[in-house]
Amino acid sequence: MNAASATTVRTADGFSLHTESVGRGEPILFIHEFAGDHRSWEPQIRRFSRSYRCIAYAARGYLPSQVPEDSTAYSQRHAVADAVAVLDALEVPAAHVVGISMGGFCGLHLGVAHPERVRSLVVAGTGYGARPAEAAKFRRECDAIAAEIETAGMAAFAQRYMTGPSRVQLQNKDRRAWEEYTGWLGEHSEAGSANTMRGVQRERPSLYDMEAELAAIAAPVLVVAGDEDDGCLDTSVWLKRVMPSAGLAVLARSGHTLNIEEPDLFNALLADFLSRVTADAWGRRDPRAVPGAITGFS
């Protein structure tokens, strides 16, 4: 029986996280993006809860999880600690971790800080603001987004945010899904969203400063990017080259919200990846396939 159960998880610093678990089998921990929440993984949970235990939670600041008022309660470090708290509360020693965008950053940091908790790692739509040359611009945009949330309100902000350069792809492909997703974003807490943008998004460390740590991740990794998601595409290729255990999949004519925009393709990629991990058939890159080499004769 795959009945869903909801529970409240207490974080290390005393806040509550709404967490849902459904299905049996090897656990998959889904970590959502800034514009999403636990509901945005529904196309994956419906598919994979048939043979896996699927776990999704609303990050701190995202209702019905608690919304801390203090802005210092929001950071990349807190996000990783919250993921560990969810695993601990549900008595999951290690999980397949699937994260998109903000959730992908969390997954990478989780793999670095707590490698024993990560059975495998899927990193989708991840890279905004990571490139050193873009850091200052990204921080300015984070400030502008937080200010827009506080002045215009979530509903108006959601309409603007969801017609951004990497969001219009979903609007054009699946208007119904876009409207649902935009509606969910409009329901988010203004304080939680603004604090998340300033504390987690704006202040997270650059992935490019973590090259050695990322290269040391031993768990199998699948990086997924949309070819029209320009803020993430180059970093996704860089992650593939840096991480010996990583493979890269690029979805054609696709933007940022890949698991909603192309659910069938995303699910097929995830199913294939998980089956290879389970069969111990996703190894590290052959050392003869040197990144940057062409023929090997130089």
C-alpha positions in Angstrom: 0.0 0.0 0.0 1.4 3.4 -1.0 -0.6 5.6 1.3 1.0 9.0 1.9 1.9 10.2 5.3 2.7 13.7 6.5 4.8 14.5 9.4 6.4 17.6 11.1 10.1 17.5 11.3 12.0 19.6 13.8 15.2 21.3 12.5 18.4 21.5 14.5 17.6 25.1 15.5 14.0 24.4 16.4 11.8 25.2 13.4 9.2 22.8 11.9 9.3 21.4 8.4 6.2 19.9 6.6 7.4 16.6 5.2 5.5 14.0 3.2 6.5 10.4 2.5 4.8 7.9 0.2 5.7 4.5 -1.1 8.1 1.7 -0.2 11.6 0.7 -1.3 14.8 2.7 -1.5 14.3 6.3 -0.4 14.4 9.3 -2.7 14.7 12.7 -1.1 13.3 15.5 -3.4 14.5 19.0 -2.7 12.6 21.8 -4.4 13.6 25.1 -6.1 13.0 28.7 -5.0 9.7 29.1 -6.9 8.5 25.6 -6.0 7.6 23.7 -2.9 6.9 20.1 -1.9 4.0 20.0 -4.3 6.1 20.7 -7.4 7.5 17.1 -7.3 4.1 15.5 -7.8 4.9 14.2 -11.4 7.9 12.4 -10.0 6.2 11.1 -6.8 3.3 9.7 -8.7 5.7 7.7 -10.9 8.4 6.6 -8.4 6.3 5.9 -5.3 5.3 2.7 -7.0 8.7 1.3 -6.3 10.6 3.8 -4.1 9.9 5.6 -0.9 9.5 9.2 -2.0 10.1 12.0 0.5 9.4 15.6 -0.2 9.4 18.6 2.2 8.7 22.3 2.2 11.9 24.2 3.0 11.9 26.6 5.9 10.1 29.7 4.9 7.7 27.8 2.7 4.2 27.1 4.1 3.1 24.9 5.7 6.6 24.7 7.1 7.5 27.3 9.6 8.5 30.8 8.5 11.3 32.1 10.7 11.1 35.9 11.1 14.9 36.3 11.7 16.7 36.7 8.4 19.8 35.0 9.9 17.9 31.8 10.0 18.2 31.4 6.2 21.4 30.2 4.6 22.9 27.4 2.6 24.2 25.9 5.8 20.7 25.8 7.3 19.3 24.3 4.1 21.7 21.4 4.2 21.1 20.9 8.0 17.4 20.8 7.3 17.8 18.1 4.7 19.7 16.0 7.2 17.0 16.7 9.8 14.4 15.2 7.4 16.5 12.1 6.8 17.1 11.7 10.6 13.5 12.1 11.5 12.3 9.6 8.9 15.2 7.2 10.0 16.7 7.2 6.5 20.5 6.5 6.7 21.1 7.4 3.0 18.9 8.4 0.1 18.9 9.1 -3.6 18.8 12.9 -3.5 17.0 14.7 -6.4 17.2 18.5 -6.3 16.4 21.2 -8.8 17.9 24.7 -8.8 18.1 25.8 -5.2 17.5 22.2 -4.3 20.3 21.1 -6.6 22.7 23.4 -4.8 21.5 21.9 -1.5 22.1 18.4 -2.9 25.7 19.3 -3.9 26.5 20.8 -0.5 24.9 17.8 1.1 27.1 15.5 -0.9 30.1 17.4 0.1 29.3 17.8 3.8 27.5 14.5 4.4 28.6 12.0 1.8 27.4 9.1 3.8 23.8 10.3 3.5 23.8 10.4 -0.3 23.3 7.2 -2.2 23.2 9.1 -5.5 22.6 12.6 -6.6 20.5 14.3 -9.3 21.3 18.0 -9.9 18.8 19.7 -12.3 18.7 23.3 -13.4 21.5 24.2 -11.1 24.0 27.0 -11.6 22.4 30.5 -11.3 25.0 32.9 -10.0 27.7 30.3 -9.6 30.1 31.6 -12.3 32.5 34.1 -10.7 32.0 36.7 -13.4 28.2 36.7 -12.8 28.3 36.8 -9.0 27.9 40.6 -8.5 25.0 40.7 -11.1 23.3 37.7 -9.5 23.4 39.3 -6.0 21.9 42.5 -7.4 19.1 40.5 -8.9 18.5 38.7 -5.7 18.2 42.0 -3.9 15.8 43.3 -6.6 13.7 40.1 -6.4 13.4 40.3 -2.6 12.4 44.0 -2.8 9.8 43.2 -5.5 8.3 40.5 -3.3 8.0 42.9 -0.3 6.6 45.8 -2.3 4.3 44.1 -4.9 3.3 41.0 -2.9 3.6 37.4 -3.9 0.7 37.1 -6.4 2.0 40.0 -8.6 5.6 38.9 -8.2 4.7 35.3 -9.3 3.2 36.5 -12.5 6.4 38.5 -13.4 8.9 35.8 -12.2 7.1 33.0 -14.1 7.5 34.9 -17.4 11.3 35.2 -17.0 13.7 34.0 -19.7 13.9 30.4 -18.4 10.2 30.1 -17.4 8.4 31.0 -20.6 9.2 27.6 -22.0 6.8 26.0 -19.5 4.2 28.7 -20.3 4.5 27.9 -24.0 4.5 24.1 -23.6 1.9 23.6 -20.9 -0.2 26.6 -20.0 -2.2 24.6 -17.5 0.9 23.5 -15.6 2.4 27.0 -15.8 -0.8 28.5 -14.3 -0.8 25.9 -11.5 2.9 26.5 -10.7 2.4 30.3 -10.8 -0.5 29.9 -8.4 1.5 27.9 -6.0 4.3 30.5 -6.1 1.7 33.2 -5.4 0.7 31.4 -2.2 4.1 31.5 -0.7 5.0 33.5 2.3 6.4 37.0 1.4 8.7 37.0 4.4 9.9 33.5 3.8 10.5 34.0 0.1 12.3 37.3 0.6 14.5 35.9 3.4 15.2 32.8 1.3 16.3 34.9 -1.7 18.6 37.1 0.5 19.9 34.4 2.8 20.1 31.3 0.8 20.3 32.3 -2.8 22.3 35.5 -2.6 24.8 34.3 -0.1 25.5 30.8 -1.1 29.1 29.9 -1.9 30.2 29.8 -5.6 30.4 26.2 -6.8 33.6 27.2 -8.7 35.2 27.8 -5.3 34.3 24.2 -4.3 35.9 22.4 -7.3 38.1 20.1 -5.2 35.2 19.2 -2.8 32.9 18.5 -5.7 35.5 16.4 -7.5 35.8 14.2 -4.4 32.1 13.2 -4.4 32.0 9.5 -4.9 28.3 9.0 -5.2 26.9 8.6 -8.7 25.7 12.0 -10.1 23.3 12.9 -12.9 23.4 16.6 -14.0 20.3 17.7 -16.0 20.0 21.0 -17.8 17.7 22.7 -20.3 19.4 24.1 -23.4 17.6 27.4 -23.0 18.4 27.8 -19.4 21.4 30.0 -20.0 22.0 30.7 -16.3 22.7 27.0 -15.7 23.9 25.5 -18.9 27.6 26.4 -18.8 27.8 25.5 -15.1 26.2 22.1 -15.8 28.8 21.3 -18.4 31.5 22.4 -15.9 30.1 20.1 -13.2 30.2 17.2 -15.6 33.9 17.9 -16.3 34.8 18.4 -12.7 33.0 15.5 -11.1 34.3 12.1 -12.2 31.1 10.4 -11.1 28.8 12.7 -13.1 26.9 12.3 -16.3 25.2 15.1 -18.2 21.8 15.2 -19.9 20.6 18.3 -21.8 16.9 18.6 -22.7 16.3 20.3 -26.0 14.2 23.5 -26.2 13.8 23.5 -22.4 14.1 26.0 -19.7 14.5 25.9 -15.9 11.6 23.9 -14.4 12.6 20.7 -16.1 10.6 18.2 -13.9 7.4 20.1 -14.6 8.2 21.3 -18.1 9.2 17.8 -19.4 7.9 15.3 -16.8 8.1 12.3 -19.0 11.6 12.9 -20.2 12.8 13.8 -16.7 11.2 10.7 -15.2 12.7 8.5 -17.9 16.2 9.9 -17.2 15.7 9.5 -13.5 14.4 5.9 -13.8 17.4 4.9 -16.0 19.8 6.6 -13.7 18.4 4.9 -10.6 18.3 1.5 -12.2 22.0 1.8 -13.2 22.9 3.0 -9.7 21.1 0.0 -8.1 22.9 -2.3 -10.5 26.2 -0.7 -9.6 26.6 0.2 -13.3 27.2 3.9 -13.0 30.9 4.1 -12.5 33.4 7.0 -12.5 34.6 8.4 -15.7 37.3 6.3 -17.4 40.6 8.1 -16.6 41.5 7.7 -20.3 38.6 10.1 -21.2 40.6 13.2 -20.1 38.5 16.3 -20.0 39.7 18.8 -22.5 41.5 16.2 -24.7 40.6 15.6 -28.3 42.4 12.6 -29.8 44.9 11.8 -27.1 47.8 12.3 -29.5 48.9 15.7 -28.3 
